Amino acid sequence: MKTRFAFLRELKKVLWIVGFAIGAGSSYAETTPEDPWEGYNRTMSSFNDTLDKYALKPLAEGYDYVTPSPVQRGVSNFFNNLGEVGNIANNLFQAKWDATAASTFRFLINSTAGFLGIFDVASEMGLERQPEDFGQTLGYWGVGSGPYLVLPLLGPSTVRDATGTAVDYFNYDPIELLDPTTDEYWSIKALGIVQIRAKLLSSERLIFGDRYTFIRDVYLQTRQAAVLDGQVERPTTEEANEEDGSWGDEADDSWGDEDSWGGEDSWGDEGETY
């Protein structure tokens, strides 16, 4: 409990600094509707990138170089298994009963037959992961994502996802049951961070154009797809008219009737998903 209060005190300091940076950055940055704090976000993104370049990335590259692939896979499986606790809770909160049951059985099977999750026995049995977090739970029940937000050290997020991260961290992370003053606690934490960073090494070459914009857009699209379970919301005609001034009366003549746009003959049930 004392540790949590200490963390909250430090978090308050960080939020004060974040608020100052937002105020300072907003005076010069051009913003987009989903990223009104772009000035602060770019500053924090640059800070995170610098820290990654000189500290985290070299560690991840060293880990990737000396650690055989089967061992890396076992480490990844171990942390995925710990994440099943959060998957169980958030699938339950979203009333996804089959996914809740699958996550529960995965945790029980891999924690026992899989030697604490090092081996993913459940997947071999046909029980696939059903990843969910509290940010997705909030989105499922209609809470908007809020502005894009780059968190110190943690990277891309939104106001909703940052809230979800805090809830998941304090309630569904089994590692937090360990004494944070022990070497075991920090060793496991460090291994988890380095392992995640090592998995991202091969993805860096996919980034093109403005790095900040690329990462932001990919993150927002990925999170939207996660909240919607892979479904894509089609914009209404009104929304399309607002986004593109070339639509309007002319669009009504060529697109507005059901046979050419919204009718069942042209889209059917498949029009609801992508």
C-alpha positions in Angstrom: 0.0 0.0 0.0 2.8 2.4 0.9 4.4 1.6 -2.5 1.2 2.6 -4.3 0.9 5.9 -2.5 4.6 6.6 -3.3 3.9 5.8 -6.9 0.9 8.1 -7.0 2.9 11.0 -5.5 5.5 10.5 -8.3 2.7 10.2 -10.8 1.3 13.6 -9.6 4.7 15.2 -10.3 4.9 13.7 -13.7 1.4 14.9 -14.6 2.3 18.4 -13.4 5.3 18.3 -15.8 3.1 16.9 -18.6 0.6 19.7 -18.1 3.3 22.3 -18.3 4.7 20.8 -21.4 1.2 20.6 -23.0 0.7 24.3 -22.3 4.1 25.2 -23.7 3.8 23.0 -26.7 0.3 24.0 -27.8 1.5 27.6 -28.6 3.4 26.5 -31.6 2.3 23.2 -32.8 -0.2 22.6 -35.6 -2.8 20.2 -34.3 -5.2 17.6 -35.7 -8.6 16.8 -34.1 -7.3 13.6 -32.6 -4.0 15.1 -31.5 -4.6 18.5 -29.9 -1.5 18.2 -27.7 0.9 17.5 -30.6 3.5 20.0 -29.3 3.8 18.1 -26.0 3.5 14.7 -27.7 6.3 15.4 -30.1 8.5 16.6 -27.3 7.8 13.5 -25.2 8.2 11.2 -28.2 11.6 12.7 -28.9 12.6 12.2 -25.2 11.4 8.6 -25.3 13.3 8.0 -28.6 16.5 9.4 -27.2 16.2 7.2 -24.1 15.5 4.2 -26.3 18.4 4.9 -28.6 21.0 5.1 -25.8 19.6 2.7 -23.2 16.8 0.3 -24.1 17.5 -0.5 -27.8 21.1 -1.5 -27.1 19.9 -3.8 -24.3 17.3 -5.3 -26.6 19.8 -5.9 -29.4 22.2 -7.6 -27.0 19.4 -9.8 -25.6 18.3 -10.7 -29.1 21.8 -11.5 -30.2 22.7 -13.8 -27.2 19.3 -15.4 -26.6 18.3 -18.3 -28.8 14.9 -18.0 -30.4 13.3 -20.9 -28.4 14.3 -19.2 -25.2 12.9 -15.9 -26.4 9.7 -17.6 -27.3 9.5 -19.2 -23.8 10.1 -15.8 -22.2 7.3 -14.3 -24.3 5.0 -17.1 -23.5 5.7 -16.6 -19.8 4.7 -12.9 -19.8 1.7 -13.6 -22.1 0.5 -16.1 -19.5 0.7 -13.5 -16.8 -1.3 -11.3 -19.0 -4.2 -13.8 -19.0 -5.3 -12.5 -15.6 -6.1 -9.2 -17.2 -7.6 -10.9 -20.3 -10.0 -12.9 -18.0 -11.1 -9.8 -16.1 -11.6 -7.6 -19.2 -13.4 -10.2 -21.3 -15.7 -10.7 -18.3 -16.4 -7.0 -18.0 -17.3 -7.0 -21.7 -19.7 -9.9 -21.3 -17.6 -12.0 -23.7 -18.3 -15.3 -22.0 -16.6 -17.6 -24.5 -13.5 -15.5 -24.5 -13.6 -15.4 -20.7 -13.7 -19.2 -20.5 -11.0 -19.5 -23.1 -8.7 -17.1 -21.2 -9.4 -18.9 -17.9 -8.6 -22.3 -19.3 -5.5 -21.0 -21.0 -4.2 -19.6 -17.7 -4.9 -22.8 -15.8 -3.4 -25.1 -18.5 -0.3 -23.1 -19.3 0.4 -22.4 -15.6 0.5 -26.1 -14.9 1.2 -28.2 -18.0 3.1 -25.3 -19.6 5.5 -24.9 -16.6 4.3 -21.4 -15.5 3.5 -20.5 -19.1 6.9 -21.1 -20.6 5.2 -23.5 -23.1 2.0 -22.5 -24.7 0.2 -25.8 -24.4 -3.2 -24.2 -24.6 -2.7 -22.9 -28.2 -1.6 -26.4 -29.3 -5.0 -27.5 -27.9 -6.8 -24.9 -30.0 -7.4 -22.3 -27.2 -6.2 -19.1 -28.8 -5.4 -15.9 -26.9 -8.2 -13.4 -26.4 -6.3 -10.3 -25.5 -8.3 -7.5 -23.8 -7.3 -4.6 -21.6 -9.3 -2.0 -19.6 -8.8 0.6 -22.3 -10.7 -1.7 -24.6 -13.3 -2.4 -22.0 -14.0 1.3 -21.6 -14.2 1.6 -25.4 -16.6 -1.4 -25.6 -19.0 0.4 -23.3 -18.9 3.6 -25.3 -16.2 5.7 -23.7 -14.4 7.8 -26.3 -10.7 7.5 -26.8 -10.0 11.1 -26.0 -6.9 12.9 -27.3 -3.8 11.1 -28.4 -1.2 11.1 -25.6 2.5 10.1 -25.5 3.3 8.9 -22.0 6.8 9.1 -20.5 8.7 5.9 -21.1 5.5 4.0 -22.1 5.0 5.7 -25.4 1.8 6.0 -27.6 -1.5 6.1 -25.8 -4.8 8.0 -25.5 -6.5 9.5 -22.4 -8.8 6.4 -22.3 -5.9 4.0 -22.8 -3.7 5.7 -20.2 -6.5 5.3 -17.7 -6.9 1.6 -18.7 -3.2 1.1 -18.3 -3.2 2.4 -14.7 -6.2 0.1 -13.8 -4.6 -3.0 -15.4 -1.3 -2.2 -13.7 -2.7 -1.9 -10.2 -5.2 -4.7 -10.4 -4.3 -7.4 -12.9 -0.5 -7.6 -13.0 0.6 -10.7 -11.0 4.1 -9.3 -10.8 2.8 -6.6 -8.5 2.2 -9.2 -5.9 6.0 -9.5 -5.4 7.9 -7.3 -3.0 9.1 -4.3 -5.1 12.1 -4.0 -2.9 13.5 -7.3 -4.0 15.9 -8.1 -6.9 13.4 -10.7 -8.2 10.8 -8.0 -8.8 13.0 -5.7 -10.7 14.7 -8.5 -12.6 11.3 -9.8 -13.9 10.2 -6.2 -14.7 13.4 -5.5 -16.6 13.2 -8.8 -18.5 9.6 -8.1 -19.6 10.5 -4.6 -20.9 13.6 -5.8 -22.8 11.7 -8.8 -24.3 9.0 -6.5 -25.6 11.5 -4.1 -27.1 13.4 -7.0 -28.7 10.2 -8.1 -30.5 9.9 -4.7 -32.0 13.4 -4.5 -33.5 12.3 -6.1 -36.8 9.4 -3.7 -37.1 11.5 -0.5 -37.3 12.2 -0.8 -40.9 8.5 -0.6 -41.7 8.4 3.0 -40.5 8.5 5.6 -43.3 7.9 9.3 -43.6 7.5 11.3 -40.4 8.2 8.9 -37.6 5.9 10.6 -35.1 2.9 10.8 -37.5 3.4 7.2 -38.7 3.5 5.8 -35.1 0.5 7.9 -34.0 -1.7 6.9 -37.0 -0.8 3.2 -36.7 -1.5 3.2 -33.0 -4.9 4.9 -33.3 -6.0 2.6 -36.1 -4.8 -0.5 -34.3 -6.5 0.5 -31.1 -9.8 1.2 -32.9 -9.7 -2.2 -34.5 -9.0 -3.8 -31.1 -11.9 -2.1 -29.5 -14.2 -3.1 -32.4 -12.8 -6.7 -32.5 -11.5 -6.2 -36.0 -14.7 -4.6 -37.4 -14.5 -1.2 -39.1 -17.2 1.4 -38.7 -18.3 2.8 -42.1 -18.8 6.6 -42.1 -22.4 7.8 -42.6 -23.2 10.0 -45.6 -23.4 13.0 -43.3 -19.9 12.3 -41.8 -18.5 11.9 -45.3 -20.0 15.2 -46.4 -18.4 16.9 -43.4 -15.0 15.5 -44.3 -15.1 16.1 -48.0 -16.7 19.3 -49.4 -16.9 17.8 -52.8 -19.8 15.7 -51.6 -23.2 17.2 -51.2 -26.0 17.8 -53.8 -23.9 16.2 -56.5 -23.3 13.2 -54.3 -27.0 12.8 -53.6 -27.7 12.4 -57.4 -25.1 9.7 -57.9 -24.9 7.9 -54.5 -28.0 8.6 -52.5 -30.4 5.9 -53.6 -30.4 2.5 -51.9 -29.7 0.6 -55.1 -26.3 2.3 -55.6 -25.1 2.8 -51.9 -26.9 1.7 -48.9 -29.3 -1.0 -50.1 -29.1 -4.7 -49.2 -28.7 -5.6 -52.9 -25.3 -3.9 -53.1 -23.8 -4.6 -49.7 -25.8 -7.2 -47.8 -24.6 -8.4 -44.4 -21.0 -8.0 -45.5 -21.3 -4.3 -45.6 -21.1 -4.2 -41.8 -17.6 -5.6 -41.5 -14.4 -5.4 -43.3 
